[in-house]
Amino acid sequence: MITLRDVSKTITEPDGSTRTLFDRLGFALRDDDRSVAITGRSGSGKSTLLRILAGLDTDFTGTYEHDGRVLERTPRRMAEHRLRHIGIVTQDHSLLGDRSVLDNVRLGVPARAGSTDRARDALEAVDIGHLAGKRPRRLSGGEAQRVAIARAIAKHPVVVLADEPTGALDETTEDGVLALFDQLQQAGTKFVIVTHSERVAQRCGRRLHLHHEQLIECGT
């Protein structure tokens, strides 16, 4: 699984001052974890931590391990790791407006061969197979979020990293997305979810709170 050891990171604010986000922070996604919620105040570094877990942010000190091996933090090596093992759901969905829903989901599949079938299967898994030919601008917020989830799971990742996946959704749509996450967890996919929502955090099997540059284990 994924382990971060002694991760420290400092950022530069717009006014030129510096601020420490993490100070020798540790994180481990364990074999028995199905879902982990990461909570914390705005600006505490939750989204940055998720980007580090995704291999999108390599500007930190410390080590990133996968299955007990330290990974070299080069853009190429981390991109390979992300492509093979990690699905990502962003806050803004990150859908391409000039592509169909199906094409957007195909982008999440590493190999071209079979990508269409896997994309269609992923869309069916999130109950929006009928939207395959639509463009993102014609989708509701809940539909767009399901497309983003389909893209994340199309390659059958070991773990899905989700940044505020229900932040812009109404309660009914949120319940539908969380039920889908439960189904995917039962099928073996692990989730790490950054959230401000108490409802979402309570649905996760484990909860970590980012506070004073550290992750604190919370009761669930």
C-alpha positions as CSV (number, residue, x, y, z in Angstrom):
1,M,0.0,0.0,0.0
2,I,1.0,3.7,0.1
3,T,3.1,5.0,2.9
4,L,4.5,8.5,3.5
5,R,7.4,8.8,6.0
6,D,8.7,12.0,7.6
7,V,7.1,14.3,4.9
8,S,7.8,18.0,5.4
9,K,6.6,20.7,3.1
10,T,6.8,24.5,3.2
11,I,4.9,26.8,0.8
12,T,5.3,30.4,-0.2
13,E,2.3,32.6,0.4
14,P,1.2,35.3,-2.2
15,D,2.8,38.0,0.1
16,G,6.1,36.3,-0.1
17,S,6.0,34.8,3.4
18,T,6.5,31.1,4.0
19,R,4.3,28.6,5.9
20,T,5.0,25.1,6.9
21,L,2.2,22.7,5.9
22,F,3.7,19.4,7.1
23,D,6.5,18.7,9.6
24,R,7.7,15.1,9.4
25,L,4.1,13.9,8.7
26,G,3.4,10.3,8.4
27,F,0.6,8.4,6.6
28,A,-0.1,4.8,5.8
29,L,-2.9,3.3,3.8
30,R,-3.1,-0.1,5.4
31,D,-4.1,-3.4,3.8
32,D,-7.3,-3.6,5.9
33,D,-8.4,0.0,5.1
34,R,-11.4,0.3,2.9
35,S,-11.9,4.1,3.2
36,V,-10.0,6.8,5.0
37,A,-11.3,10.3,5.6
38,I,-8.9,13.3,5.9
39,T,-10.4,16.3,7.6
40,G,-9.1,19.6,8.7
41,R,-9.7,23.4,8.5
42,S,-9.4,25.2,5.2
43,G,-5.8,25.9,4.3
44,S,-4.4,23.2,6.5
45,G,-3.0,21.3,3.4
46,K,-5.6,18.6,2.8
47,S,-5.7,19.0,-1.0
48,T,-1.9,19.3,-1.1
49,L,-1.6,16.0,0.9
50,L,-3.9,14.3,-1.6
51,R,-1.7,15.7,-4.5
52,I,1.4,14.2,-2.8
53,L,-0.4,10.8,-2.5
54,A,-1.3,11.0,-6.2
55,G,2.3,11.8,-7.1
56,L,1.3,15.2,-8.6
57,D,3.3,17.1,-6.0
58,T,6.9,15.9,-5.5
59,D,8.3,19.1,-3.9
60,F,8.7,17.8,-0.3
61,T,11.2,16.1,1.9
62,G,10.6,12.6,3.1
63,T,9.8,9.3,1.4
64,Y,6.9,7.9,-0.7
65,E,6.6,4.1,-0.5
66,H,4.4,1.7,-2.4
67,D,4.2,-1.9,-1.2
68,G,7.3,-1.3,0.9
69,R,9.5,0.1,-1.9
70,V,10.6,3.7,-1.9
71,L,9.6,5.4,-5.2
72,E,11.9,7.8,-7.0
73,R,10.0,11.1,-7.0
74,T,10.6,12.0,-10.7
75,P,7.6,13.2,-12.8
76,R,8.0,10.1,-15.1
77,R,8.2,7.6,-12.3
78,M,5.3,9.0,-10.3
79,A,3.2,9.3,-13.5
80,E,3.7,5.6,-14.1
81,H,2.8,4.8,-10.6
82,R,-0.4,7.0,-10.8
83,L,-1.4,5.4,-14.1
84,R,-1.1,1.9,-12.8
85,H,-2.5,2.2,-9.3
86,I,-4.4,5.4,-8.6
87,G,-7.7,7.0,-9.6
88,I,-8.3,10.6,-8.9
89,V,-11.6,12.5,-8.4
90,T,-11.0,16.3,-8.2
91,Q,-13.3,19.0,-6.8
92,D,-14.0,20.5,-10.2
93,H,-14.4,17.2,-12.1
94,S,-11.7,18.2,-14.6
95,L,-13.7,17.1,-17.6
96,L,-12.8,18.2,-21.1
97,G,-15.7,20.1,-22.6
98,D,-14.9,19.3,-26.2
99,R,-15.0,15.5,-25.6
100,S,-18.0,13.3,-25.0
101,V,-18.6,11.6,-21.6
102,L,-17.3,8.4,-23.0
103,D,-14.1,10.0,-24.3
104,N,-13.5,11.7,-21.0
105,V,-13.7,8.3,-19.2
106,R,-11.4,6.6,-21.8
107,L,-8.7,9.1,-20.8
108,G,-8.5,7.3,-17.5
109,V,-7.6,3.9,-19.1
110,P,-3.8,3.4,-19.6
111,A,-4.0,1.2,-22.7
112,R,-5.9,2.1,-25.8
113,A,-6.8,-1.5,-26.5
114,G,-10.1,-2.2,-24.8
115,S,-10.4,1.3,-23.4
116,T,-13.8,1.9,-24.9
117,D,-15.2,-1.3,-23.4
118,R,-13.7,-0.5,-20.0
119,A,-15.0,3.1,-20.2
120,R,-18.5,1.9,-21.0
121,D,-18.3,-0.6,-18.1
122,A,-17.3,2.1,-15.7
123,L,-20.2,4.4,-16.8
124,E,-22.6,1.5,-16.3
125,A,-21.1,0.9,-12.8
126,V,-22.1,4.5,-11.9
127,D,-25.5,4.2,-13.6
128,I,-24.9,6.8,-16.3
129,G,-24.2,4.5,-19.3
130,H,-27.0,6.4,-21.2
131,L,-24.9,9.6,-21.0
132,A,-21.9,8.3,-23.0
133,G,-22.5,10.5,-26.0
134,K,-23.2,13.8,-24.1
135,R,-20.9,16.7,-23.6
136,P,-20.0,17.7,-20.0
137,R,-21.8,21.1,-20.3
138,R,-25.1,19.3,-20.6
139,L,-24.6,17.4,-17.4
140,S,-25.9,18.2,-13.9
141,G,-23.5,18.5,-11.0
142,G,-24.3,15.0,-9.8
143,E,-23.9,13.5,-13.3
144,A,-20.5,15.3,-13.9
145,Q,-19.3,13.9,-10.5
146,R,-20.3,10.4,-11.6
147,V,-18.4,10.8,-14.9
148,A,-15.3,11.8,-12.8
149,I,-15.8,8.8,-10.7
150,A,-16.2,6.5,-13.7
151,R,-12.9,7.9,-15.2
152,A,-11.2,7.2,-11.8
153,I,-12.3,3.6,-11.6
154,A,-12.1,2.7,-15.3
155,K,-8.6,1.4,-15.0
156,H,-9.5,-0.7,-11.8
157,P,-7.1,1.2,-9.5
158,V,-6.0,0.0,-6.2
159,V,-7.0,3.3,-4.6
160,V,-9.2,6.2,-5.4
161,L,-8.1,9.7,-4.1
162,A,-11.2,12.0,-3.9
163,D,-11.0,15.7,-3.1
164,E,-14.3,16.9,-1.7
165,P,-16.2,14.5,-3.9
166,T,-19.6,15.6,-2.7
167,G,-18.9,19.3,-1.9
168,A,-21.1,20.7,-4.6
169,L,-23.9,18.1,-4.4
170,D,-27.3,18.2,-2.7
171,E,-27.9,15.7,0.1
172,T,-29.8,13.2,-2.1
173,T,-27.1,13.2,-4.8
174,E,-24.5,12.9,-2.0
175,D,-26.2,9.8,-0.6
176,G,-26.1,8.3,-4.1
177,V,-22.4,8.9,-4.5
178,L,-21.6,7.6,-1.1
179,A,-23.6,4.5,-1.8
180,L,-21.6,4.0,-5.0
181,F,-18.4,4.4,-3.0
182,D,-19.6,1.7,-0.6
183,Q,-20.2,-0.7,-3.5
184,L,-16.8,0.0,-5.0
185,Q,-15.2,-0.6,-1.6
186,Q,-16.9,-4.0,-1.3
187,A,-15.4,-4.8,-4.7
188,G,-11.9,-4.1,-3.4
189,T,-11.2,-0.5,-4.3
190,K,-9.8,1.6,-1.4
191,F,-10.7,5.3,-1.0
192,V,-8.9,8.2,0.6
193,I,-11.4,11.1,0.8
194,V,-10.6,14.7,1.7
195,T,-13.8,16.3,3.0
196,H,-15.3,19.0,5.1
197,S,-18.5,17.0,5.4
198,E,-19.2,15.3,8.7
199,R,-21.7,13.0,6.9
200,V,-19.0,11.8,4.5
201,A,-16.3,11.4,7.2
202,Q,-18.7,9.3,9.3
203,R,-19.2,6.9,6.4
204,C,-15.5,6.2,6.2
205,G,-13.9,3.3,8.1
206,R,-11.0,5.4,9.4
207,R,-10.6,9.1,10.0
208,L,-7.5,11.3,10.1
209,H,-7.5,15.0,11.1
210,L,-4.8,17.3,9.7
211,H,-3.9,19.7,12.5
212,H,-0.7,21.6,13.4
213,E,1.3,20.1,10.5
214,Q,0.4,16.5,11.5
215,L,-2.2,13.8,10.9
216,I,-4.1,12.8,14.0
217,E,-5.9,9.5,14.2
218,C,-9.6,10.0,15.3
219,G,-12.2,7.7,16.6
220,T,-14.7,6.5,14.0
